[in-house]
Amino acid sequence: MNFLSQYIYYIGAFGLFFIGLYIMLTKKNLIKVIIGLDILDTGVFLFLIAIGYTSGGTAPIFSKSVTETGKMVDPVPQALVLTGIVIGVSVLALALALAIRLYGHYGTLNLRKIKEQRW
Amino acid sequence: MRRIIAIALLAIIVMGISLAVREIPFGKTDTKVGEYYLNEGREETGAANIVTSVVVNYRGFDTLGEIAVLFTAAIGLGAVFGSRKKRKVAEEVEKSSLIVYTGCRFLFPVILLVGAYIFIYGHLTPGGGFQGGAVVASAFLLMYLTCRGKRVRDKSNKVVESLGGLIFVGMGLVGLVIGKGFLFNFLPKGEFLTLFSAGIIPIIYIAIGFKVGAELAGVLDNLIEESK
């Protein structure tokens, strides 16, 4: 039980990461590969946030009632994840656009079939 | 066969990573830089939200690069779709029902207001330019889904986007002109925990909010127009 409570976030984060990687390696449909890429992204973000956590910590935001820095989580991973999410959205949008173009060109999203065809 | 190879590969990666992660204790962070930002960020930047002060002030240059990536993605989307011949067939769009249309017209400004609130108060409460921009873009998504036939005007979208980027870079260059360095916080810090505080942070975050909102709305416009 102690082990679980200690590592549950890491297990969850890497669970998502490996689910995404497995989808990317095995699926034939391009849309599914892109979904796998997004799940992998989510795993990485969860891992970064989990690294910055301090037990019993609060969000790193001051207010009228919170004026002490004693129990705040690390703000740096959160700022990095904010960057990462935006990059993830950019990659997702561009990948989907390319998928639409591929479908228009080949008439299929099956990667094996696309590989067999000539340009 | 492919599956077995994939699972074997994943097992090897799991082994390696679990050996590495076991050494990282959960619930404890001793990074010096995070501690420094927490202790000094309040006096140095004047923003109540430390994540905002890291994103816009300490790592402002990084955020400029992030904006550039988003901009490149939006431009790339236009390039991928634009090279194709536009089939300009003015299709007769079926009008949405009165209830849906009225609901859209009622909700659209409210969602814009929520987005604006999120990015204007980015230095005091959870939120900021990127989150607020995403909310603003979701208002445009609602418009595309319900008020059929309406679109974002291409030109004004580009103007808002460019203005947002210009304000960000201009604010950074003023710091350089003063002689303190790019993105130096040259405005007075103001009173802590009030709206007019933290110098250039709220101005930059408002610019980012407009830019991200316009960019994501443009991306949505491109994707929806293409899939018709």
Interface residues (C-beta under 8 A of the other chain):
Chain A: Q6 Y7 Y9 Y10 F14 F18 L21 Y22 L25 T26 A50 I51 G52 Y53 T54 S55 A59 P60 I61 F62 S63 K64 T69 M72 V73 D74 P75 V76 Q78 A79 L82 T83 I85 V86 I87 V89 S90 V91 A93 L94 L96 A97 L98 I100 R101 G104
Chain B: R2 R3 A6 I7 L9 L10 I13 V14 I17 S18 V21 I24 F26 G27 K28 T29 T31 V33 G34 Y37 L38 N39 G41 R42 A48 N49 I50 V51 V54 V55 R59 D62 T63 E66 V69 L70 T72 A73 A74 G76 L77 V80 F81 R84 L124 T125 P126 G128 F130 F192 L193 V212 L216 V219 N222 L223 E226 S227
